[in-house]
Amino acid sequence: MADEKKKDAAPAAAPPAGEEEPKKGGNFIMVIGIIVGIVVLQGALAYLIIPKPVDEAAIAQKALEDSLRLAEEALTKVGAITEKPIEVTVNIAGTDAERLIKASIVFEYDETNAALGAELTRREPKLTNLFSEHMSSLTLMELPEPGGRDKIRADLLRKINESLPPKVGEIQDVLFKTYIIQ
């Protein structure tokens, strides 16, 4: 036991020359640096990964503005127009041939569809007949009423598109060049 006390009481031997005793604080600083690096890295990843709050009102406003702009472009865009108008002069139904209507129309269609333009030119006699039959079936009461011309345009648009082959396409609008009731 006495030997053990001597060992405990003896001072620690100095390290050999050229070697210094390792600093105990160096490991602590390195551990703190690693922890700080990990926290900064996690913060950066969280910033990049977590979705930002969305301002739904701003998104809805932008969508509304975009849809209004597209609608305005669609309304103001003029497609290709048939060169030669289709003209008819017919008796108004129910007037005993005392009243006439003279009208001429052209068709608006997609300008990229040249086949439709050629088909409209080729079918001009049939389209003239269809236009003539439709106009002669109208009564004097239908013609001057508010929205009467728009109803005629809508009916003609539907009938003409039904008469065209589906593979060729459809006309976009029927436009009146003249519309005279006598």
Residue pairs with C-beta under 8 A, 6 or more apart in sequence:
15 21
78 108
79 108
79 109
79 110
79 111
79 172
79 173
80 108
80 109
80 110
80 111
80 113
80 117
81 106
81 107
81 108
81 175
82 106
82 107
82 109
82 117
82 120
82 121
83 121
84 121
84 124
85 104
85 105
85 106
85 177
86 104
86 105
86 106
86 124
86 127
86 128
86 131
87 102
87 103
87 104
87 178
88 102
88 103
88 104
88 128
88 131
88 132
88 135
89 100
89 101
89 102
90 100
90 101
90 132
90 135
90 136
91 97
91 99
91 100
91 136
92 99
92 100
92 101
92 136
92 138
92 139
92 140
92 143
92 181
93 136
93 137
93 138
93 139
93 140
94 139
94 140
95 140
99 140
99 181
99 182
100 181
100 182
101 135
101 138
101 143
101 179
101 180
101 181
101 182
102 178
102 179
102 180
102 182
103 131
103 135
103 176
103 178
103 179
103 180
104 176
104 177
104 178
105 131
105 156
105 174
105 175
105 176
105 177
106 174
106 175
106 177
107 120
107 160
107 171
107 173
107 174
107 175
108 171
108 172
108 173
108 174
108 175
109 116
109 117
109 120
109 169
109 170
109 171
109 172
110 116
110 169
110 172
113 168
113 169
115 168
115 169
116 164
116 168
116 169
116 170
116 171
119 164
119 165
119 168
120 127
120 171
123 163
123 164
126 163
127 160
127 163
130 156
130 159
130 160
130 163
131 156
134 152
134 155
134 156
134 159
135 152
138 152
142 148
142 151
143 181
144 181
149 176
149 179
153 173
153 174
153 175
153 176
156 174
157 171
157 173
157 174
160 171
160 174
161 170
161 171
164 170
164 171
